[in-house]
Amino acid sequence: MLDLRQPSGIFFSITGAILVGVSFTNPHAAMTDANVDLYTGLAMLVFGGILLALAYRGRRA
């Protein structure tokens, strides 16, 4: 059976890392004072890490 957790986890982790990196060069979005890229990137990194952990756990069991 095809397990999509690993490629999805890699995708979200890479995309989150890119957003976190961009947030340091351009700290604010155009219409808000919040650092949207940083918060979204961190959430994506956490979600990608959870998916990768579940894929690793599923492979071991």
CHARMM internal coordinates of N, CA and C (Angstrom, degrees):
IC EDIT
DIST 1 N 1 CA 1.4507
DIST 1 CA 1 C 1.5316
ANGL 1 N 1 CA 1 C 109.00
DIST 1 C 2 N 1.3105
ANGL 1 CA 1 C 2 N 115.90
DIHE 1 N 1 CA 1 C 2 N 143.20
DIST 2 N 2 CA 1.4550
ANGL 1 C 2 N 2 CA 121.90
DIHE 1 CA 1 C 2 N 2 CA -178.25
DIST 2 CA 2 C 1.5300
ANGL 2 N 2 CA 2 C 109.89
DIHE 1 C 2 N 2 CA 2 C -80.94
DIST 2 C 3 N 1.3207
ANGL 2 CA 2 C 3 N 116.13
DIHE 2 N 2 CA 2 C 3 N 124.47
DIST 3 N 3 CA 1.4626
ANGL 2 C 3 N 3 CA 121.58
DIHE 2 CA 2 C 3 N 3 CA 179.23
DIST 3 CA 3 C 1.5226
ANGL 3 N 3 CA 3 C 108.59
DIHE 2 C 3 N 3 CA 3 C -102.30
DIST 3 C 4 N 1.2994
ANGL 3 CA 3 C 4 N 116.94
DIHE 3 N 3 CA 3 C 4 N 114.11
DIST 4 N 4 CA 1.4661
ANGL 3 C 4 N 4 CA 121.60
DIHE 3 CA 3 C 4 N 4 CA -177.12
DIST 4 CA 4 C 1.5294
ANGL 4 N 4 CA 4 C 113.38
DIHE 3 C 4 N 4 CA 4 C -89.99
DIST 4 C 5 N 1.3188
ANGL 4 CA 4 C 5 N 117.59
DIHE 4 N 4 CA 4 C 5 N 0.53
DIST 5 N 5 CA 1.4614
ANGL 4 C 5 N 5 CA 119.07
DIHE 4 CA 4 C 5 N 5 CA -178.55
DIST 5 CA 5 C 1.5169
ANGL 5 N 5 CA 5 C 112.17
DIHE 4 C 5 N 5 CA 5 C -68.00
DIST 5 C 6 N 1.3351
ANGL 5 CA 5 C 6 N 117.87
DIHE 5 N 5 CA 5 C 6 N -39.16
DIST 6 N 6 CA 1.4640
ANGL 5 C 6 N 6 CA 119.47
DIHE 5 CA 5 C 6 N 6 CA -177.51
DIST 6 CA 6 C 1.5337
ANGL 6 N 6 CA 6 C 112.07
DIHE 5 C 6 N 6 CA 6 C -68.25
DIST 6 C 7 N 1.3463
ANGL 6 CA 6 C 7 N 120.76
DIHE 6 N 6 CA 6 C 7 N -51.78
DIST 7 N 7 CA 1.4691
ANGL 6 C 7 N 7 CA 117.99
DIHE 6 CA 6 C 7 N 7 CA 179.35
DIST 7 CA 7 C 1.5274
ANGL 7 N 7 CA 7 C 112.57
DIHE 6 C 7 N 7 CA 7 C -65.39
DIST 7 C 8 N 1.3249
ANGL 7 CA 7 C 8 N 117.34
DIHE 7 N 7 CA 7 C 8 N -33.95
DIST 8 N 8 CA 1.4665
ANGL 7 C 8 N 8 CA 119.68
DIHE 7 CA 7 C 8 N 8 CA 177.12
DIST 8 CA 8 C 1.5215
ANGL 8 N 8 CA 8 C 110.78
DIHE 7 C 8 N 8 CA 8 C -67.27
DIST 8 C 9 N 1.3240
ANGL 8 CA 8 C 9 N 116.96
DIHE 8 N 8 CA 8 C 9 N -41.06
DIST 9 N 9 CA 1.4609
ANGL 8 C 9 N 9 CA 121.06
DIHE 8 CA 8 C 9 N 9 CA 177.51
DIST 9 CA 9 C 1.5141
ANGL 9 N 9 CA 9 C 112.50
DIHE 8 C 9 N 9 CA 9 C -62.71
DIST 9 C 10 N 1.3318
ANGL 9 CA 9 C 10 N 116.21
DIHE 9 N 9 CA 9 C 10 N -40.91
DIST 10 N 10 CA 1.4660
ANGL 9 C 10 N 10 CA 120.00
DIHE 9 CA 9 C 10 N 10 CA 177.03
DIST 10 CA 10 C 1.5193
ANGL 10 N 10 CA 10 C 110.38
DIHE 9 C 10 N 10 CA 10 C -64.62
DIST 10 C 11 N 1.3336
ANGL 10 CA 10 C 11 N 117.00
DIHE 10 N 10 CA 10 C 11 N -44.04
DIST 11 N 11 CA 1.4661
ANGL 10 C 11 N 11 CA 120.77
DIHE 10 CA 10 C 11 N 11 CA 179.52
DIST 11 CA 11 C 1.5218
ANGL 11 N 11 CA 11 C 111.69
DIHE 10 C 11 N 11 CA 11 C -60.27
DIST 11 C 12 N 1.3420
ANGL 11 CA 11 C 12 N 117.25
DIHE 11 N 11 CA 11 C 12 N -49.03
DIST 12 N 12 CA 1.4591
ANGL 11 C 12 N 12 CA 119.88
DIHE 11 CA 11 C 12 N 12 CA -178.74
DIST 12 CA 12 C 1.5248
ANGL 12 N 12 CA 12 C 111.60
DIHE 11 C 12 N 12 CA 12 C -66.60
DIST 12 C 13 N 1.3119
ANGL 12 CA 12 C 13 N 117.89
DIHE 12 N 12 CA 12 C 13 N -35.82
DIST 13 N 13 CA 1.4671
ANGL 12 C 13 N 13 CA 120.46
DIHE 12 CA 12 C 13 N 13 CA 178.94
DIST 13 CA 13 C 1.5296
ANGL 13 N 13 CA 13 C 111.34
DIHE 12 C 13 N 13 CA 13 C -66.62
DIST 13 C 14 N 1.3288
ANGL 13 CA 13 C 14 N 116.90
DIHE 13 N 13 CA 13 C 14 N -44.31
DIST 14 N 14 CA 1.4663
ANGL 13 C 14 N 14 CA 119.71
DIHE 13 CA 13 C 14 N 14 CA 179.33
DIST 14 CA 14 C 1.5195
ANGL 14 N 14 CA 14 C 111.10
DIHE 13 C 14 N 14 CA 14 C -66.52
DIST 14 C 15 N 1.3318
ANGL 14 CA 14 C 15 N 116.75
DIHE 14 N 14 CA 14 C 15 N -44.27
DIST 15 N 15 CA 1.4644
ANGL 14 C 15 N 15 CA 120.27
DIHE 14 CA 14 C 15 N 15 CA 179.44
DIST 15 CA 15 C 1.5308
ANGL 15 N 15 CA 15 C 111.06
DIHE 14 C 15 N 15 CA 15 C -63.92
DIST 15 C 16 N 1.3280
ANGL 15 CA 15 C 16 N 117.46
DIHE 15 N 15 CA 15 C 16 N -40.62
DIST 16 N 16 CA 1.4624
ANGL 15 C 16 N 16 CA 120.99
DIHE 15 CA 15 C 16 N 16 CA 177.25
DIST 16 CA 16 C 1.5170
ANGL 16 N 16 CA 16 C 111.98
DIHE 15 C 16 N 16 CA 16 C -64.23
DIST 16 C 17 N 1.3327
ANGL 16 CA 16 C 17 N 116.97
DIHE 16 N 16 CA 16 C 17 N -40.34
DIST 17 N 17 CA 1.4710
ANGL 16 C 17 N 17 CA 120.05
DIHE 16 CA 16 C 17 N 17 CA 178.47
DIST 17 CA 17 C 1.5248
ANGL 17 N 17 CA 17 C 111.00
DIHE 16 C 17 N 17 CA 17 C -64.95
DIST 17 C 18 N 1.3244
ANGL 17 CA 17 C 18 N 117.06
DIHE 17 N 17 CA 17 C 18 N -38.72
DIST 18 N 18 CA 1.4640
ANGL 17 C 18 N 18 CA 120.22
DIHE 17 CA 17 C 18 N 18 CA 177.27
DIST 18 CA 18 C 1.5220
ANGL 18 N 18 CA 18 C 110.48
DIHE 17 C 18 N 18 CA 18 C -63.73
DIST 18 C 19 N 1.3296
ANGL 18 CA 18 C 19 N 117.16
DIHE 18 N 18 CA 18 C 19 N -44.23
DIST 19 N 19 CA 1.4667
ANGL 18 C 19 N 19 CA 119.93
DIHE 18 CA 18 C 19 N 19 CA 179.97
DIST 19 CA 19 C 1.5223
ANGL 19 N 19 CA 19 C 112.15
DIHE 18 C 19 N 19 CA 19 C -64.98
DIST 19 C 20 N 1.3185
ANGL 19 CA 19 C 20 N 117.14
DIHE 19 N 19 CA 19 C 20 N -39.64
DIST 20 N 20 CA 1.4664
ANGL 19 C 20 N 20 CA 119.79
DIHE 19 CA 19 C 20 N 20 CA 177.81
DIST 20 CA 20 C 1.5243
ANGL 20 N 20 CA 20 C 109.86
DIHE 19 C 20 N 20 CA 20 C -65.04
DIST 20 C 21 N 1.3214
ANGL 20 CA 20 C 21 N 117.59
DIHE 20 N 20 CA 20 C 21 N -41.13
DIST 21 N 21 CA 1.4608
ANGL 20 C 21 N 21 CA 120.83
DIHE 20 CA 20 C 21 N 21 CA 178.28
DIST 21 CA 21 C 1.5124
ANGL 21 N 21 CA 21 C 112.62
DIHE 20 C 21 N 21 CA 21 C -64.10
DIST 21 C 22 N 1.3254
ANGL 21 CA 21 C 22 N 117.12
DIHE 21 N 21 CA 21 C 22 N -40.41
DIST 22 N 22 CA 1.4670
ANGL 21 C 22 N 22 CA 121.44
DIHE 21 CA 21 C 22 N 22 CA 179.23
DIST 22 CA 22 C 1.5234
ANGL 22 N 22 CA 22 C 110.74
DIHE 21 C 22 N 22 CA 22 C -68.20
DIST 22 C 23 N 1.3301
ANGL 22 CA 22 C 23 N 116.75
DIHE 22 N 22 CA 22 C 23 N -30.97
DIST 23 N 23 CA 1.4626
ANGL 22 C 23 N 23 CA 119.44
DIHE 22 CA 22 C 23 N 23 CA -175.93
DIST 23 CA 23 C 1.5305
ANGL 23 N 23 CA 23 C 112.17
DIHE 22 C 23 N 23 CA 23 C -65.68
DIST 23 C 24 N 1.3299
ANGL 23 CA 23 C 24 N 117.83
DIHE 23 N 23 CA 23 C 24 N -21.57
DIST 24 N 24 CA 1.4601
ANGL 23 C 24 N 24 CA 119.47
DIHE 23 CA 23 C 24 N 24 CA 178.83
DIST 24 CA 24 C 1.5245
ANGL 24 N 24 CA 24 C 112.34
DIHE 23 C 24 N 24 CA 24 C -82.16
DIST 24 C 25 N 1.3282
ANGL 24 CA 24 C 25 N 117.55
DIHE 24 N 24 CA 24 C 25 N -24.29
DIST 25 N 25 CA 1.4616
ANGL 24 C 25 N 25 CA 119.66
DIHE 24 CA 24 C 25 N 25 CA 178.25
DIST 25 CA 25 C 1.5214
ANGL 25 N 25 CA 25 C 111.80
DIHE 24 C 25 N 25 CA 25 C -88.04
DIST 25 C 26 N 1.3260
ANGL 25 CA 25 C 26 N 117.35
DIHE 25 N 25 CA 25 C 26 N -30.77
DIST 26 N 26 CA 1.4618
ANGL 25 C 26 N 26 CA 122.59
DIHE 25 CA 25 C 26 N 26 CA 178.91
DIST 26 CA 26 C 1.5202
ANGL 26 N 26 CA 26 C 107.86
DIHE 25 C 26 N 26 CA 26 C -132.55
DIST 26 C 27 N 1.3457
ANGL 26 CA 26 C 27 N 118.18
DIHE 26 N 26 CA 26 C 27 N 88.09
DIST 27 N 27 CA 1.4575
ANGL 26 C 27 N 27 CA 120.37
DIHE 26 CA 26 C 27 N 27 CA -166.44
DIST 27 CA 27 C 1.5301
ANGL 27 N 27 CA 27 C 116.27
DIHE 26 C 27 N 27 CA 27 C -73.19
DIST 27 C 28 N 1.3168
ANGL 27 CA 27 C 28 N 119.68
DIHE 27 N 27 CA 27 C 28 N -16.64
DIST 28 N 28 CA 1.4598
ANGL 27 C 28 N 28 CA 119.61
DIHE 27 CA 27 C 28 N 28 CA -175.76
DIST 28 CA 28 C 1.5118
ANGL 28 N 28 CA 28 C 111.00
DIHE 27 C 28 N 28 CA 28 C -129.29
DIST 28 C 29 N 1.3211
ANGL 28 CA 28 C 29 N 115.03
DIHE 28 N 28 CA 28 C 29 N 144.29
DIST 29 N 29 CA 1.4585
ANGL 28 C 29 N 29 CA 120.24
DIHE 28 CA 28 C 29 N 29 CA 174.02
DIST 29 CA 29 C 1.5253
ANGL 29 N 29 CA 29 C 108.58
DIHE 28 C 29 N 29 CA 29 C -74.11
DIST 29 C 30 N 1.3043
ANGL 29 CA 29 C 30 N 116.92
DIHE 29 N 29 CA 29 C 30 N 166.71
DIST 30 N 30 CA 1.4670
ANGL 29 C 30 N 30 CA 121.34
DIHE 29 CA 29 C 30 N 30 CA -173.05
DIST 30 CA 30 C 1.5280
ANGL 30 N 30 CA 30 C 112.81
DIHE 29 C 30 N 30 CA 30 C -65.42
DIST 30 C 31 N 1.3054
ANGL 30 CA 30 C 31 N 118.34
DIHE 30 N 30 CA 30 C 31 N -40.91
DIST 31 N 31 CA 1.4683
ANGL 30 C 31 N 31 CA 121.03
DIHE 30 CA 30 C 31 N 31 CA -172.00
DIST 31 CA 31 C 1.5248
ANGL 31 N 31 CA 31 C 113.89
DIHE 30 C 31 N 31 CA 31 C -105.96
DIST 31 C 32 N 1.3379
ANGL 31 CA 31 C 32 N 118.91
DIHE 31 N 31 CA 31 C 32 N 6.96
DIST 32 N 32 CA 1.4562
ANGL 31 C 32 N 32 CA 120.40
DIHE 31 CA 31 C 32 N 32 CA -175.98
DIST 32 CA 32 C 1.5244
ANGL 32 N 32 CA 32 C 110.62
DIHE 31 C 32 N 32 CA 32 C -142.82
DIST 32 C 33 N 1.3138
ANGL 32 CA 32 C 33 N 115.33
DIHE 32 N 32 CA 32 C 33 N 162.35
DIST 33 N 33 CA 1.4582
ANGL 32 C 33 N 33 CA 120.94
DIHE 32 CA 32 C 33 N 33 CA 176.57
DIST 33 CA 33 C 1.5253
ANGL 33 N 33 CA 33 C 112.18
DIHE 32 C 33 N 33 CA 33 C -91.94
DIST 33 C 34 N 1.3289
ANGL 33 CA 33 C 34 N 117.11
DIHE 33 N 33 CA 33 C 34 N -8.27
DIST 34 N 34 CA 1.4612
ANGL 33 C 34 N 34 CA 120.87
DIHE 33 CA 33 C 34 N 34 CA -178.14
DIST 34 CA 34 C 1.5309
ANGL 34 N 34 CA 34 C 110.63
DIHE 33 C 34 N 34 CA 34 C -80.66
DIST 34 C 35 N 1.2927
ANGL 34 CA 34 C 35 N 116.11
DIHE 34 N 34 CA 34 C 35 N 151.62
DIST 35 N 35 CA 1.4571
ANGL 34 C 35 N 35 CA 122.37
DIHE 34 CA 34 C 35 N 35 CA 177.54
DIST 35 CA 35 C 1.5327
ANGL 35 N 35 CA 35 C 107.93
DIHE 34 C 35 N 35 CA 35 C -89.96
DIST 35 C 36 N 1.3140
ANGL 35 CA 35 C 36 N 116.09
DIHE 35 N 35 CA 35 C 36 N 79.05
DIST 36 N 36 CA 1.4561
ANGL 35 C 36 N 36 CA 123.02
DIHE 35 CA 35 C 36 N 36 CA -173.06
DIST 36 CA 36 C 1.5250
ANGL 36 N 36 CA 36 C 111.23
DIHE 35 C 36 N 36 CA 36 C -63.84
DIST 36 C 37 N 1.3216
ANGL 36 CA 36 C 37 N 118.18
DIHE 36 N 36 CA 36 C 37 N -40.37
DIST 37 N 37 CA 1.4593
ANGL 36 C 37 N 37 CA 121.00
DIHE 36 CA 36 C 37 N 37 CA -179.53
DIST 37 CA 37 C 1.5267
ANGL 37 N 37 CA 37 C 111.32
DIHE 36 C 37 N 37 CA 37 C -61.66
DIST 37 C 38 N 1.3193
ANGL 37 CA 37 C 38 N 117.14
DIHE 37 N 37 CA 37 C 38 N -40.57
DIST 38 N 38 CA 1.4608
ANGL 37 C 38 N 38 CA 120.48
DIHE 37 CA 37 C 38 N 38 CA -179.58
DIST 38 CA 38 C 1.5238
ANGL 38 N 38 CA 38 C 110.84
DIHE 37 C 38 N 38 CA 38 C -65.36
DIST 38 C 39 N 1.3210
ANGL 38 CA 38 C 39 N 117.72
DIHE 38 N 38 CA 38 C 39 N -48.53
DIST 39 N 39 CA 1.4626
ANGL 38 C 39 N 39 CA 121.25
DIHE 38 CA 38 C 39 N 39 CA -177.82
DIST 39 CA 39 C 1.5228
ANGL 39 N 39 CA 39 C 111.55
DIHE 38 C 39 N 39 CA 39 C -65.68
DIST 39 C 40 N 1.3138
ANGL 39 CA 39 C 40 N 117.14
DIHE 39 N 39 CA 39 C 40 N -42.02
DIST 40 N 40 CA 1.4570
ANGL 39 C 40 N 40 CA 120.53
DIHE 39 CA 39 C 40 N 40 CA 179.09
DIST 40 CA 40 C 1.5255
ANGL 40 N 40 CA 40 C 110.42
DIHE 39 C 40 N 40 CA 40 C -68.18
DIST 40 C 41 N 1.3226
ANGL 40 CA 40 C 41 N 117.24
DIHE 40 N 40 CA 40 C 41 N -41.49
DIST 41 N 41 CA 1.4586
ANGL 40 C 41 N 41 CA 121.00
DIHE 40 CA 40 C 41 N 41 CA 178.75
DIST 41 CA 41 C 1.5186
ANGL 41 N 41 CA 41 C 112.39
DIHE 40 C 41 N 41 CA 41 C -62.80
DIST 41 C 42 N 1.3245
ANGL 41 CA 41 C 42 N 116.97
DIHE 41 N 41 CA 41 C 42 N -41.82
DIST 42 N 42 CA 1.4623
ANGL 41 C 42 N 42 CA 119.76
DIHE 41 CA 41 C 42 N 42 CA 177.96
DIST 42 CA 42 C 1.5223
ANGL 42 N 42 CA 42 C 111.33
DIHE 41 C 42 N 42 CA 42 C -65.04
DIST 42 C 43 N 1.3288
ANGL 42 CA 42 C 43 N 117.17
DIHE 42 N 42 CA 42 C 43 N -41.10
DIST 43 N 43 CA 1.4646
ANGL 42 C 43 N 43 CA 120.48
DIHE 42 CA 42 C 43 N 43 CA 177.90
DIST 43 CA 43 C 1.5291
ANGL 43 N 43 CA 43 C 110.88
DIHE 42 C 43 N 43 CA 43 C -63.18
DIST 43 C 44 N 1.3343
ANGL 43 CA 43 C 44 N 116.62
DIHE 43 N 43 CA 43 C 44 N -39.75
DIST 44 N 44 CA 1.4603
ANGL 43 C 44 N 44 CA 120.03
DIHE 43 CA 43 C 44 N 44 CA 179.04
DIST 44 CA 44 C 1.5246
ANGL 44 N 44 CA 44 C 111.36
DIHE 43 C 44 N 44 CA 44 C -69.18
DIST 44 C 45 N 1.3218
ANGL 44 CA 44 C 45 N 117.51
DIHE 44 N 44 CA 44 C 45 N -36.92
DIST 45 N 45 CA 1.4611
ANGL 44 C 45 N 45 CA 120.51
DIHE 44 CA 44 C 45 N 45 CA 176.17
DIST 45 CA 45 C 1.5258
ANGL 45 N 45 CA 45 C 111.37
DIHE 44 C 45 N 45 CA 45 C -63.17
DIST 45 C 46 N 1.3216
ANGL 45 CA 45 C 46 N 116.60
DIHE 45 N 45 CA 45 C 46 N -43.06
DIST 46 N 46 CA 1.4675
ANGL 45 C 46 N 46 CA 120.59
DIHE 45 CA 45 C 46 N 46 CA 178.92
DIST 46 CA 46 C 1.5279
ANGL 46 N 46 CA 46 C 110.24
DIHE 45 C 46 N 46 CA 46 C -64.26
DIST 46 C 47 N 1.3369
ANGL 46 CA 46 C 47 N 116.97
DIHE 46 N 46 CA 46 C 47 N -45.71
DIST 47 N 47 CA 1.4536
ANGL 46 C 47 N 47 CA 121.16
DIHE 46 CA 46 C 47 N 47 CA -179.99
DIST 47 CA 47 C 1.5302
ANGL 47 N 47 CA 47 C 110.98
DIHE 46 C 47 N 47 CA 47 C -63.23
DIST 47 C 48 N 1.3203
ANGL 47 CA 47 C 48 N 117.45
DIHE 47 N 47 CA 47 C 48 N -42.69
DIST 48 N 48 CA 1.4623
ANGL 47 C 48 N 48 CA 120.87
DIHE 47 CA 47 C 48 N 48 CA 177.25
DIST 48 CA 48 C 1.5151
ANGL 48 N 48 CA 48 C 111.99
DIHE 47 C 48 N 48 CA 48 C -63.48
DIST 48 C 49 N 1.3180
ANGL 48 CA 48 C 49 N 116.77
DIHE 48 N 48 CA 48 C 49 N -39.22
DIST 49 N 49 CA 1.4646
ANGL 48 C 49 N 49 CA 120.38
DIHE 48 CA 48 C 49 N 49 CA 177.12
DIST 49 CA 49 C 1.5190
ANGL 49 N 49 CA 49 C 112.20
DIHE 48 C 49 N 49 CA 49 C -64.50
DIST 49 C 50 N 1.3216
ANGL 49 CA 49 C 50 N 116.60
DIHE 49 N 49 CA 49 C 50 N -39.34
DIST 50 N 50 CA 1.4663
ANGL 49 C 50 N 50 CA 120.46
DIHE 49 CA 49 C 50 N 50 CA 177.47
DIST 50 CA 50 C 1.5269
ANGL 50 N 50 CA 50 C 110.28
DIHE 49 C 50 N 50 CA 50 C -64.34
DIST 50 C 51 N 1.3265
ANGL 50 CA 50 C 51 N 117.09
DIHE 50 N 50 CA 50 C 51 N -44.20
DIST 51 N 51 CA 1.4600
ANGL 50 C 51 N 51 CA 120.04
DIHE 50 CA 50 C 51 N 51 CA 178.41
DIST 51 CA 51 C 1.5208
ANGL 51 N 51 CA 51 C 111.56
DIHE 50 C 51 N 51 CA 51 C -61.94
DIST 51 C 52 N 1.3253
ANGL 51 CA 51 C 52 N 117.22
DIHE 51 N 51 CA 51 C 52 N -42.67
DIST 52 N 52 CA 1.4676
ANGL 51 C 52 N 52 CA 120.54
DIHE 51 CA 51 C 52 N 52 CA 179.35
DIST 52 CA 52 C 1.5307
ANGL 52 N 52 CA 52 C 111.16
DIHE 51 C 52 N 52 CA 52 C -65.66
DIST 52 C 53 N 1.3334
ANGL 52 CA 52 C 53 N 116.97
DIHE 52 N 52 CA 52 C 53 N -38.60
DIST 53 N 53 CA 1.4629
ANGL 52 C 53 N 53 CA 120.07
DIHE 52 CA 52 C 53 N 53 CA 177.79
DIST 53 CA 53 C 1.5289
ANGL 53 N 53 CA 53 C 110.53
DIHE 52 C 53 N 53 CA 53 C -65.36
DIST 53 C 54 N 1.3104
ANGL 53 CA 53 C 54 N 117.54
DIHE 53 N 53 CA 53 C 54 N -40.83
DIST 54 N 54 CA 1.4613
ANGL 53 C 54 N 54 CA 120.30
DIHE 53 CA 53 C 54 N 54 CA 178.62
DIST 54 CA 54 C 1.5267
ANGL 54 N 54 CA 54 C 111.37
DIHE 53 C 54 N 54 CA 54 C -67.62
DIST 54 C 55 N 1.3292
ANGL 54 CA 54 C 55 N 117.41
DIHE 54 N 54 CA 54 C 55 N -37.03
DIST 55 N 55 CA 1.4616
ANGL 54 C 55 N 55 CA 120.32
DIHE 54 CA 54 C 55 N 55 CA 177.11
DIST 55 CA 55 C 1.5287
ANGL 55 N 55 CA 55 C 110.61
DIHE 54 C 55 N 55 CA 55 C -65.31
DIST 55 C 56 N 1.3187
ANGL 55 CA 55 C 56 N 116.70
DIHE 55 N 55 CA 55 C 56 N -41.57
DIST 56 N 56 CA 1.4606
ANGL 55 C 56 N 56 CA 120.38
DIHE 55 CA 55 C 56 N 56 CA 178.52
DIST 56 CA 56 C 1.5290
ANGL 56 N 56 CA 56 C 110.48
DIHE 55 C 56 N 56 CA 56 C -65.19
DIST 56 C 57 N 1.3203
ANGL 56 CA 56 C 57 N 115.51
DIHE 56 N 56 CA 56 C 57 N -42.39
DIST 57 N 57 CA 1.4766
ANGL 56 C 57 N 57 CA 119.96
DIHE 56 CA 56 C 57 N 57 CA 179.71
DIST 57 CA 57 C 1.5309
ANGL 57 N 57 CA 57 C 111.14
DIHE 56 C 57 N 57 CA 57 C -66.08
DIST 57 C 58 N 1.3345
ANGL 57 CA 57 C 58 N 117.12
DIHE 57 N 57 CA 57 C 58 N -37.83
DIST 58 N 58 CA 1.4592
ANGL 57 C 58 N 58 CA 121.22
DIHE 57 CA 57 C 58 N 58 CA 178.59
DIST 58 CA 58 C 1.5189
ANGL 58 N 58 CA 58 C 112.48
DIHE 57 C 58 N 58 CA 58 C -68.78
DIST 58 C 59 N 1.3194
ANGL 58 CA 58 C 59 N 116.69
DIHE 58 N 58 CA 58 C 59 N -31.35
DIST 59 N 59 CA 1.4601
ANGL 58 C 59 N 59 CA 120.34
DIHE 58 CA 58 C 59 N 59 CA 178.82
DIST 59 CA 59 C 1.5178
ANGL 59 N 59 CA 59 C 111.32
DIHE 58 C 59 N 59 CA 59 C -72.65
DIST 59 C 60 N 1.3301
ANGL 59 CA 59 C 60 N 116.58
DIHE 59 N 59 CA 59 C 60 N -34.44
DIST 60 N 60 CA 1.4678
ANGL 59 C 60 N 60 CA 120.80
DIHE 59 CA 59 C 60 N 60 CA -178.55
DIST 60 CA 60 C 1.5214
ANGL 60 N 60 CA 60 C 111.40
DIHE 59 C 60 N 60 CA 60 C -73.88
DIST 60 C 61 N 1.3128
ANGL 60 CA 60 C 61 N 117.95
DIHE 60 N 60 CA 60 C 61 N -34.77
DIST 61 N 61 CA 1.4756
ANGL 60 C 61 N 61 CA 120.95
DIHE 60 CA 60 C 61 N 61 CA -175.01
DIST 61 CA 61 C 1.5023
ANGL 61 N 61 CA 61 C 112.82
DIHE 60 C 61 N 61 CA 61 C -83.11
END
COOR INIT
IC SEED 1 N 1 CA 1 C
IC BUILD
